[in-house]
Structure formats: C-alpha cells, structure tokens
Amino acid sequence: MKRPRYLYTAGYEGMTSEAFIGRLAAEAIRTLVDVRALPLSRKPGFSKTALSKLLADRGIGYLHMPSLGCPKSVRDRYKLDRDWTQYTASFMEHLAGQQAAIAELAKIGSTTTAALMCFEADPAQCHRTFVARAVSQAGALPVAHITARTVIPELACRAAA
C-alpha cells in the first residue's frame, strides 16, 4: 500500500454536504476524522449521524475524536473577547494533555489518507490546524488543507501568513 502524502484538514463552512464530500473524494480521502468537541451542526448533513452515513455511501470512513475538539470554556471565552492569541494558548494547553489521541491520529494518518474536519473554511482560524501540526510533529505526515477549490500544503499557508 502506498503511504499517504499528507494529513489533510478540511472545513465545511460555505459548502453543502454533497460539495464537501465531493472535495474529500477528489483527494482520495479514506477516513474523515471529526475533531469537533460536539459533532453537531445546523447545516444539513454535517451532524455526526447524517455525515457518517453520507460518507459511508461514498466509501469514506468516519471517526469522531472529541478529545481533540476545542473545549467549551475556550470557545466561550473567544466568543467574548475575540482574542486569538489567548484562544491559541488555551487550546494548546488543552492539546498538550491529549498525547494518546495525537498518537492514535498519527497512526491513522500513516496508514490511510485521512482528513481532520471542523467548521471553519480558513484553516488559519481553526483549531484543527493546531491538531494537524501536533500530529505532524509526532512524526506522521506533512499537513495540507483542502479548501472548496484546491489543496494548500501547510508550508504555503505559513508563507502566506
């Protein structure tokens, strides 16, 4: 079996479930890892049960890893103060305690083409990027972000920032 090229991330903001799953299929994603703390959405097709069925219909596996989601207290504080620096510090503190989940995700990423999913379209404004970087640092794969139209390797994202 060919080793996956990247650990991907993807946000579904602004997309229908059909378009989102089509983008995953276009990149040959085999497993979607949901890193939302709560796998619920007001958008049709993006809550855990509906999404896992739609993915299965396209031959894509679904795994929810709530321990890699952003804790409610961190999200609530960010809603109040919009302080991205504080959000990042608080989430990274949480993530430091999730080494078992990071190791599990590194194993998944090394054996199948996987994408981490959350809501935000912009990977620079989503905790999934921090999770992906932690997995990459654990020795897995380089990170790339699936957008509505293209794939952006992580180094290109950092260079553009």
Backbone torsions as a table, in degrees:
resi	resn	phi	psi	omega
1	MET	NA	138.7	-179.9
2	LYS	-76.1	134.0	179.1
3	ARG	-67.6	137.4	177.0
4	PRO	-58.3	146.6	-179.3
5	ARG	-79.1	-35.8	-174.9
6	TYR	-142.1	161.0	159.2
7	LEU	-97.3	117.7	-175.4
8	TYR	-92.8	157.7	166.9
9	THR	-126.2	156.3	179.1
10	ALA	-153.7	137.2	174.4
11	GLY	-116.0	142.2	-174.6
12	TYR	-99.0	3.5	179.4
13	GLU	-54.6	130.1	177.5
14	GLY	80.5	4.4	-178.0
15	MET	-120.5	151.5	169.5
16	THR	-79.7	163.6	177.9
17	SER	-62.2	-37.0	179.9
18	GLU	-64.2	-44.8	179.6
19	ALA	-66.0	-41.6	-179.8
20	PHE	-62.1	-48.8	-179.4
21	ILE	-66.3	-34.2	174.8
22	GLY	-60.9	-39.8	177.4
23	ARG	-66.0	-40.2	177.7
24	LEU	-62.2	-45.6	-179.8
25	ALA	-62.9	-37.8	-179.9
26	ALA	-63.0	-27.4	178.4
27	GLU	-98.1	9.8	177.9
28	ALA	59.8	37.4	176.5
29	ILE	-68.7	131.3	179.6
30	ARG	-103.2	-27.5	-179.9
31	THR	-137.5	126.9	173.8
32	LEU	-100.6	123.4	179.4
33	VAL	-105.3	113.2	-178.6
34	ASP	-83.3	113.4	-179.1
35	VAL	-106.5	27.3	171.3
36	ARG	-82.7	139.8	177.3
37	ALA	-60.6	-44.3	176.7
38	LEU	-117.4	118.0	-174.8
39	PRO	-82.9	55.3	-178.3
40	LEU	-120.5	152.9	178.0
41	SER	-153.3	146.7	172.7
42	ARG	-78.0	-17.9	179.3
43	LYS	-78.2	129.2	179.7
44	PRO	-57.4	134.5	175.5
45	GLY	89.6	-0.9	-176.5
46	PHE	-111.9	3.0	171.3
47	SER	-81.9	155.9	-169.8
48	LYS	-48.2	-53.4	-174.8
49	THR	-64.6	-49.3	-179.2
50	ALA	-64.8	-43.4	-178.3
51	LEU	-64.6	-44.4	-178.7
52	SER	-62.6	-35.1	177.7
53	LYS	-69.6	-45.4	178.9
54	LEU	-61.0	-40.3	178.0
55	LEU	-65.2	-44.6	-180.0
56	ALA	-59.1	-38.2	178.4
57	ASP	-61.7	-22.6	178.5
58	ARG	-103.7	7.5	178.1
59	GLY	78.2	22.2	179.9
60	ILE	-110.2	129.2	178.0
61	GLY	-76.8	159.4	-180.0
62	TYR	-129.8	134.0	176.3
63	LEU	-138.0	126.8	175.9
64	HIS	-98.6	125.8	177.8
65	MET	-120.7	80.0	-175.4
66	PRO	-62.6	-25.6	-180.0
67	SER	-65.6	-17.7	177.8
68	LEU	-97.1	5.1	175.2
69	GLY	-79.3	164.7	178.8
70	CYS	-81.2	125.4	-179.3
71	PRO	-59.2	147.1	-178.3
72	LYS	-55.6	-40.9	-178.6
73	SER	-61.2	-37.1	179.0
74	VAL	-70.6	-43.7	178.3
75	ARG	-62.3	-44.7	-178.5
76	ASP	-62.3	-42.7	179.0
77	ARG	-62.7	-42.3	-179.7
78	TYR	-63.4	-37.2	177.5
79	LYS	-60.8	-33.5	-179.1
80	LEU	-79.9	-47.3	-171.1
81	ASP	-106.4	-13.4	180.0
82	ARG	52.9	30.1	-178.7
83	ASP	-92.6	97.6	-176.2
84	TRP	-65.0	-34.3	179.0
85	THR	-63.0	-44.4	178.4
86	GLN	-67.8	-41.3	177.5
87	TYR	-56.7	-48.6	-178.9
88	THR	-60.1	-47.3	-179.5
89	ALA	-61.0	-43.9	-179.1
90	SER	-66.7	-42.3	179.5
91	PHE	-67.6	-40.6	179.7
92	MET	-63.8	-34.5	175.2
93	GLU	-63.0	-44.2	176.2
94	HIS	-61.7	-46.9	-175.9
95	LEU	-62.7	-32.6	179.6
96	ALA	-59.9	-25.7	178.7
97	GLY	-90.6	7.9	-175.4
98	GLN	-113.8	35.8	-174.9
99	GLN	-61.8	-35.7	179.1
100	ALA	-64.7	-42.6	179.0
101	ALA	-67.3	-38.3	177.6
102	ILE	-63.3	-43.0	178.4
103	ALA	-63.6	-41.0	177.9
104	GLU	-62.0	-43.3	-179.9
105	LEU	-67.4	-36.1	176.0
106	ALA	-62.3	-39.6	178.1
107	LYS	-65.1	-44.9	178.1
108	ILE	-59.9	-47.7	-177.9
109	GLY	-64.1	-24.9	-179.6
110	SER	-85.8	-12.0	-176.8
111	THR	-113.4	-15.3	179.9
112	THR	-148.1	159.3	177.1
113	THR	-80.1	110.3	-173.0
114	ALA	-120.2	153.1	174.8
115	ALA	-131.3	137.8	173.7
116	LEU	-89.8	133.6	-176.3
117	MET	-119.3	138.8	167.1
118	CYS	-147.2	-167.7	-173.9
119	PHE	-83.0	-51.0	-167.1
120	GLU	-58.6	133.8	177.8
121	ALA	-68.9	-37.9	-177.0
122	ASP	-85.6	111.5	-178.1
123	PRO	-62.3	-24.0	179.2
124	ALA	-72.7	-12.7	-180.0
125	GLN	-115.1	30.3	-177.6
126	CYS	-141.6	141.9	179.9
127	HIS	-63.3	-21.3	-178.0
128	ARG	-60.7	-28.6	177.8
129	THR	-67.2	-39.5	177.2
130	PHE	-64.7	-39.9	177.6
131	VAL	-63.2	-47.7	-179.0
132	ALA	-60.8	-41.0	178.2
133	ARG	-64.1	-39.8	178.6
134	ALA	-63.1	-41.2	178.2
135	VAL	-65.4	-43.2	178.9
136	SER	-61.2	-42.2	178.7
137	GLN	-67.3	-23.5	178.0
138	ALA	-76.9	3.2	174.4
139	GLY	101.4	12.6	-178.3
140	ALA	-82.7	-107.6	-170.5
141	LEU	-127.3	162.4	168.8
142	PRO	-66.2	158.5	-175.6
143	VAL	-101.2	142.9	171.5
144	ALA	-139.8	148.5	-175.9
145	HIS	-111.4	124.8	175.7
146	ILE	-84.9	125.9	175.5
147	THR	-112.5	-177.8	-179.1
148	ALA	-61.3	-25.0	-175.0
149	ARG	-122.4	-20.3	-171.3
150	THR	-153.5	-176.1	173.5
151	VAL	-121.6	131.8	-178.8
152	ILE	-116.7	114.7	175.0
153	PRO	-62.3	146.6	-176.4
154	GLU	-52.8	-42.1	-178.8
155	LEU	-61.0	-34.7	177.4
156	ALA	-67.2	-36.0	178.0
157	CYS	-65.3	-44.9	-179.4
158	ARG	-65.6	-37.9	179.9
159	ALA	-66.8	-32.4	-178.6
160	ALA	-79.6	-17.6	-176.1
161	ALA	-73.6	NA	NA
